[in-house]
Amino acid sequence: MPSSKVWSGSISFGLVNVPVGLYAATEDKSVRFHRYHVKDAGRIRQKRICEVDGEDLEMADIARGYELPGGDTVVMTDSDFEGLPVPTLKAITVEAFVPAEQIDPIMYSGSYYLVPDTAGARAYALLRDAIDKADATAIVKIAIRDRERLAAIRVREQVLVLETMYWPDEIRDAVEVPKPGAKDAELKAAQTLIDQMTVDFDPERYTDRYREAVLAAIEAKAAGREVVTPPALQPETGGKVLDLMAALKASVAQATKTREEPQEQAADKAEAAHPKSRRKPAKKPTARRSA
């Protein structure tokens, strides 16, 4: 299992209950740094200091608080939350099934794998296969970390995946942007560029070059070597500003060349693997002697 269990309970599907555990489906691999004193490399520690009496507090002494519009603060302890009605605390309730294309991707906030308990394997398979065959997405509610969330359940590689979602009032309105009309020639060139750059999506083609550079820099400094910025990450300087149409034409030419290079490389590899398939130069005709 890729991570520790985040939540355990069951999926309520009509009168069918499916015992499941919730596990994070993604992880952030950003390089993490601690903070140190430049002078002596001492680790910087954060303290929880009360601004009223200056006391250094432990976590057990800390409660949550909500500031009212007038400036007063309401302090809430764990006991204040115990009686609140949260029906989704231990149960994922299926509210409805909807076509996946009707959900705006901007609403998704996090992905989790739903894994069945041993006793619920058969019911899990039933729900998974039914959703998959119907090509539908289940809209559900679930309480994670003291907060009820809207979520969607879909099938990915024969596993149920729960996608937590933002509530509608948490989605901000789109910002206003200028709307100049594109010229026909520019639009046609842009569409050609899109056609040249269109491929089947393969996530393995993309890597985090910045993270690789950071790790290389750390390794180099730890080994006492000079830290060198990879050429691919060095900023371009001194470039000329092209007009929009010239930039589009140059981009199309570059995209066409980039698209043709893998095909040429594949042809070269195929020819190298099968040298007998190479065409032999035609022999010159032998002149006949006259009798």
C-alpha positions in Angstrom: 0.0 0.0 0.0 1.5 3.4 -1.0 0.5 5.2 2.1 -1.0 4.9 5.6 -4.8 4.7 5.9 -6.4 8.1 6.0 -10.0 7.1 6.8 -12.0 3.9 7.4 -15.7 3.2 7.1 -18.1 2.1 4.5 -19.7 3.1 1.2 -23.5 3.2 1.5 -24.9 2.2 -1.9 -28.7 1.9 -1.5 -29.0 -0.9 1.1 -25.6 -2.3 0.3 -22.6 -1.4 2.6 -19.1 -1.7 1.3 -16.4 -1.6 4.1 -13.4 0.3 2.8 -10.2 2.1 3.7 -9.1 5.4 2.2 -5.5 5.8 1.1 -3.7 8.8 -0.5 -3.3 8.2 -4.2 -0.7 10.9 -4.8 2.4 12.3 -3.0 4.2 15.6 -3.2 7.9 14.9 -4.1 9.1 18.5 -3.8 12.5 18.8 -2.2 11.9 19.6 1.5 14.3 21.9 3.4 14.6 22.6 7.1 15.7 26.1 8.2 19.1 26.6 9.7 21.2 29.5 11.1 23.6 30.6 8.4 26.3 31.5 11.0 26.6 28.1 12.8 24.1 25.7 11.0 22.0 25.5 14.1 18.5 24.1 13.4 15.7 26.8 13.7 12.9 25.7 15.9 9.5 27.2 16.1 7.9 27.8 19.5 4.2 28.2 20.4 4.3 31.4 22.5 1.1 32.8 24.0 1.0 36.5 23.1 -0.7 37.4 26.5 1.6 35.8 29.1 4.6 34.8 26.9 4.2 31.1 28.0 5.8 28.4 25.8 2.8 26.0 25.2 2.4 22.3 24.5 -0.1 21.1 21.9 -2.4 19.9 24.7 -2.7 23.5 25.9 -3.9 24.8 22.5 -7.5 25.0 21.2 -9.0 26.3 18.0 -10.6 29.7 17.9 -12.9 31.7 15.6 -12.6 35.5 15.3 -16.0 37.2 15.2 -16.6 40.3 12.9 -16.4 42.6 15.9 -13.0 41.3 16.9 -14.0 39.0 19.8 -12.7 35.4 19.7 -14.7 32.2 20.4 -12.4 29.5 21.7 -13.6 25.9 20.7 -12.3 22.7 22.4 -12.6 19.2 21.1 -15.7 18.6 23.3 -17.5 21.4 21.5 -17.3 19.4 18.3 -18.3 16.0 19.7 -22.1 16.5 19.5 -22.2 17.9 16.0 -24.2 15.8 13.5 -21.8 14.4 10.9 -23.5 11.4 9.3 -20.6 11.0 6.9 -18.0 10.5 9.7 -17.8 6.8 9.1 -19.9 6.3 6.0 -19.6 7.5 2.4 -23.1 8.2 1.2 -23.8 7.9 -2.5 -26.0 10.9 -3.4 -26.3 10.3 -7.2 -24.6 9.1 -10.3 -23.7 11.6 -13.0 -21.8 11.5 -16.4 -18.1 12.2 -15.7 -18.0 14.9 -18.4 -20.5 17.1 -16.5 -18.0 17.6 -13.7 -15.7 20.6 -14.2 -12.1 19.5 -13.3 -11.6 22.7 -11.4 -13.7 21.2 -8.6 -11.3 18.3 -7.9 -8.9 18.9 -5.0 -7.4 15.5 -4.0 -7.3 11.8 -5.0 -7.6 8.7 -2.8 -7.7 5.0 -3.4 -10.7 3.1 -1.9 -9.5 -0.3 -0.8 -12.0 -3.0 0.4 -11.8 -4.8 3.7 -11.6 -8.6 3.3 -15.3 -9.0 4.2 -16.4 -6.4 1.6 -14.4 -7.6 -1.4 -17.5 -9.0 -3.2 -19.7 -5.9 -2.6 -16.7 -3.7 -3.7 -16.3 -5.6 -6.9 -20.0 -5.2 -7.6 -20.0 -1.5 -7.1 -16.8 -1.0 -9.1 -18.0 -3.1 -12.1 -21.4 -1.4 -12.0 -19.9 2.1 -12.1 -17.5 1.0 -14.8 -20.2 -0.6 -17.0 -22.5 2.4 -16.6 -19.6 4.8 -17.4 -20.8 6.9 -14.5 -19.3 8.8 -11.6 -20.8 8.6 -8.1 -21.3 11.8 -6.2 -20.8 11.3 -2.5 -20.2 13.0 0.8 -17.4 12.1 3.2 -16.0 13.6 6.4 -12.2 13.8 6.4 -10.2 15.5 9.2 -13.2 17.0 10.9 -14.7 18.4 7.7 -17.4 17.1 5.5 -16.4 17.1 1.8 -18.2 16.7 -1.5 -16.5 14.0 -3.5 -16.7 11.8 -6.6 -16.0 8.1 -7.0 -14.7 6.8 -10.3 -12.9 3.7 -11.6 -9.2 3.7 -12.5 -7.3 0.5 -13.4 -10.0 -1.6 -11.6 -9.7 0.4 -8.4 -12.3 2.8 -7.0 -10.8 6.3 -6.7 -12.4 9.0 -4.5 -11.8 12.5 -5.7 -12.5 15.1 -3.1 -14.2 18.2 -4.5 -14.6 21.9 -3.6 -18.1 23.0 -2.7 -19.6 25.3 -5.4 -19.2 28.4 -3.2 -15.5 27.7 -2.9 -14.9 28.1 -6.6 -13.9 31.7 -7.4 -15.4 33.5 -10.4 -13.2 33.6 -13.4 -11.1 36.7 -13.7 -11.8 39.1 -16.6 -9.3 39.1 -19.4 -9.0 41.1 -22.6 -11.0 39.6 -25.5 -9.4 40.9 -28.8 -10.6 39.0 -31.8 -7.9 36.9 -33.4 -7.2 37.4 -37.1 -8.1 34.5 -39.4 -4.5 33.9 -40.6 -3.2 33.9 -37.0 -6.0 31.5 -35.9 -5.3 29.2 -38.8 -1.5 29.2 -37.9 -2.3 28.5 -34.2 -4.6 25.6 -35.2 -1.8 24.2 -37.4 0.6 24.5 -34.4 -1.9 22.6 -32.2 -2.2 19.9 -34.8 1.6 19.5 -35.0 1.9 19.3 -31.2 -1.1 16.9 -30.6 0.0 13.4 -29.3 -1.5 10.7 -27.1 -1.0 11.7 -23.5 1.9 9.8 -21.8 2.7 11.2 -18.3 6.1 9.4 -18.4 7.3 11.9 -21.0 7.3 14.7 -18.4 9.8 15.2 -15.6 10.4 17.8 -12.9 13.6 19.4 -14.2 13.7 21.9 -11.4 13.6 19.2 -8.7 16.3 17.2 -10.6 18.5 20.4 -10.7 18.0 21.1 -7.0 18.9 17.5 -6.0 22.0 17.7 -8.3 23.0 21.0 -6.7 22.6 19.5 -3.2 24.7 16.4 -4.2 27.4 18.6 -5.8 27.7 20.8 -2.7 27.8 17.8 -0.4 30.6 16.4 -2.4 32.5 19.7 -2.5 32.0 20.2 -6.3 31.1 23.4 -8.0 27.3 23.9 -8.4 26.5 24.3 -12.1 23.1 25.1 -13.5 22.0 22.7 -16.2 21.9 24.4 -19.7 18.2 23.5 -20.1 17.4 25.7 -17.0 19.5 28.7 -17.9 17.3 31.7 -18.8 17.4 32.8 -22.4 18.7 36.4 -22.8 19.1 38.8 -25.7 16.2 37.2 -27.8 14.4 39.4 -30.3 10.7 40.0 -29.9 8.9 38.7 -32.9 5.4 39.7 -34.0 2.6 37.3 -33.4 2.4 35.9 -36.9 6.2 35.4 -37.3 6.3 33.7 -33.9 3.5 31.3 -35.0 5.2 30.4 -38.2 8.5 29.8 -36.5 6.7 27.6 -33.9 5.0 25.5 -36.5 8.3 24.9 -38.3 10.0 23.9 -35.0 7.1 21.7 -34.0 7.1 20.0 -37.4 10.9 19.3 -37.1 10.5 18.0 -33.5 7.7 15.7 -34.7 9.7 14.3 -37.6 12.9 13.6 -35.6 11.6 10.6 -33.6 10.3 9.0 -36.8 13.8 9.5 -38.5 15.5 8.0 -35.4 13.1 5.0 -35.4 13.9 4.5 -39.1 17.6 4.6 -38.4 17.3 2.1 -35.5 15.2 -0.2 -37.7 17.8 0.0 -40.5 20.6 -0.7 -38.0 18.8 -3.7 -36.6 18.2 -5.2 -40.0 21.3 -4.3 -42.1 20.3 -6.8 -44.8 17.3 -4.7 -45.6 19.5 -1.8 -46.8 19.5 -1.2 -50.4 22.6 -2.2 -52.2 24.0 0.2 -54.8 23.1 -0.9 -58.3 26.0 -2.5 -60.2 27.2 -0.8 -63.3 26.3 -2.7 -66.5 29.2 -4.6 -68.0 30.0 -3.7 -71.6 29.7 -6.6 -74.0 32.6 -7.4 -76.2 31.8 -7.4 -79.8 32.5 -10.7 -81.6 
